[in-house]
């Protein structure tokens, strides 16, 4: 670095956000990239530490450290500090197929493992990454890389989320003939329909898809495996098949009202589909003038909050069963683990501006529902809990007397995670499974020539892990193809 003590003098910034009052009226991206000067200044905060945990990318038990795709973060921080964005882009593309996605929606485990974050705000790694790739596109540095030699091998990839796209990119660049099958009408999987446009513009996704098409990847939309084509047919037509079908079977709540209750991913998909195609949302997904309750304290729930606000809901609350995170790391969540800290995400900030309060309720449980004569949800009675940690490791939630409260609710959205691959999908695949996921050995399933990667294999996870899985399953397929070549 030019000065290795810049972290002592330069405060952290993480990009300019549009005002809540402005952005709540549309579905445009709420955050802007750095200017080149801002990025260079923020990159100068990098300590160039001797052991950069930011790009370790490993998990030890429950501890998750650094960037799963092993981004060369200190290298491109130095280049950005020097103003050499073009070479920084080269370094970034060596490890990450889609930095324009991760630079917008990755929760940045790299920053949680930044050495500076031990006692200072971390380097703004995620936003520097986004700035590098955005400048690369703006200046025309990101150009199609069309393979000059093609092999005779044909690869079928089922699912066009980040794992499927990363695998397709890797194998296409190796010269193989790659076809991606997608059941939806748009390519991108959850990148398109699962993540709201204000976090990840669908133009950004479409731009990358056009680039991959130009590079030689064939995309087929509206194709459902088991209905339009069987797995056996794909095995007969292709030398290898990769299943990247995601893990979107929602976890269920029992004994809920028959009307007024839905699942978060169905809701987010419906709203995004309306944005892309003009197709009206179903009545249960229109939140204008409604009191909305989101069950589940994760990112998907936060996206539901932000989406409902944009639709003009009357009120919105989000229930979580765990305690409110602190503003400093707990003793069981020490660096370099990914931090669990209280933050005011974009949707919560918007709700605070709109209604004067953070919409989240912690350590809360629903005791009973109220409904109309027709069974339509009208509200919930709740109680707050105390979380008790027993010496043997058990955790117990006990209701606190006197904390009962009523919330009027027209629509309840369930966002408590996913249990694995959709059961309707698994029925048509005939591959071995374990706990709702596709079972693999080195990415290979129990069927010859059939592989699996991404959430379908590892369970619900991050985009950056999906990209890593896509890259690694491509390596496994390469080994398989070499074995085919040797056997004649």
Steps between C-alpha positions, in 0.01 A plus 500: 500500500609860454445556873432198714338706776216645295250293699590726793405816314229410247150421637300218345235581242283245327335682210228759465143387554201675350278666761238266648220741409612490136583133447189365674300620200671273247687174450824653375827409672526688827879520510754661268854388429807692612660755276852403396644745751279367781594142420870584497473675835308213658740242356786684669355388835613144424776410745672264257524273803737206504222240523190636322209309649262683264566248223543180702155374397469202735261369765620343823206353689258792538767762431494647149809690392552727202403484134384157373629568146842607633489849349849653482384792710830657616631483142212686343477742792856608424422537130187704572694721740744566215212576263570193286140377472560303181762275659285476813222366278734233363582387855132502599392291203761235578294380797145634461282435197237758597637780720213727393270266694713443810598868509133582547339222703771295672493548880879542478650238733833639376436821693418310817841332473691816407791542743413866540154400629653366822469847645405735213237505224605256227624599156203554264598192299156421359441850364850525355431171322177635354674817388774307319256294293258788438783714365614203294162480328468877463840532332453198276771291661262207555485339158378158381763228535406263222690168509701441183489120528197288581501145636247236398361480853151627577401608849143552625448725802159499667436831675634845418570643843852610599629140537366396160626815330846470658529136393382593149754780478790280612415212268428725205837670541655152500355457153212265570149534357279618786120517513319645801138400565278730707135441592421871538453745214817690595857385560656563839317288756480684831723773356201594286194405700622457858696820561305827471598740222592777747789280618592347164371665184366247254679693226826401669400133489382523138826669398704207633266247337540674161878484544489127579279442195746687279777283638318190379275373780155386386211587732161330486223650713160356587642146525407296806694180560257213538226672303661634183809280502607214724832457677548176307465691173759756612738217595454352154557830318787644709830370634431660838201649681530748789203552730491855638131502584526696824346427838174693508270261685375737770497408865141483615306642793229276636143591588489831314182660364381384160497848348739793527815289542768448235868430445763765457659365181162471326432861592838637387479304174152631428598863551815469288306324226265797489797736462650294218189398306219727615304197616280611794583354839246270659271659759684335789825662379361854480586675827359848435307613807564175688648418840785263419677255732825331396602188694877443502789730577730435201582682177200358314272640769674837474439497124131436566490802729658724236272366226183547704603859572533567127155360442355745751419278796321658798743343749768232508663304783754220496510231769817314602536240771855592598629788710600835357869491390741727679711778356823321596596139442385244753764277661381203291519702177854635504711606202565362238154340504223674306361755748143489626437866579204733509476693174231712339464341158344694213142379556516562875635849442211564262243371750655720768464802272145404400353391832744632759620161625718205412248232387680213674368331813743268680438197725134504402257214441147479366256359757190502282352640181181696451295450186182617336192279454639391163835393647692809385787596730428823689769507768730320743538491876864476604716461806866586555738229616807464711779293346651267759835327443529179703839361616458193275474724194122490466321823412151561632255781431268596784209740464521817708169566676344838430661545157195399295434729205262507204609583144244556224605292198345467154787300346765284664809405300702199618876551456655243734735345248494196277512129577665387176424431137135532402331162539336527156846540349657209690225263388616539140874474560537151651830589668597408854415764760581577861300737722326650200820567306660312210768268636836517326856375521739759359194659335403172327157351571425129510412514128789470256577831332258699717634765738346752740612836638379808681212508746364172360813329639601706803166650603393862524810719482657815356547604137875499547488139618285412199763649269771298671290184468447573130873538445581184692234283335644612166835357612328173595337482157837562334641196686201299382551606137869412513406155628258461210773600258742242644245221478434581138 
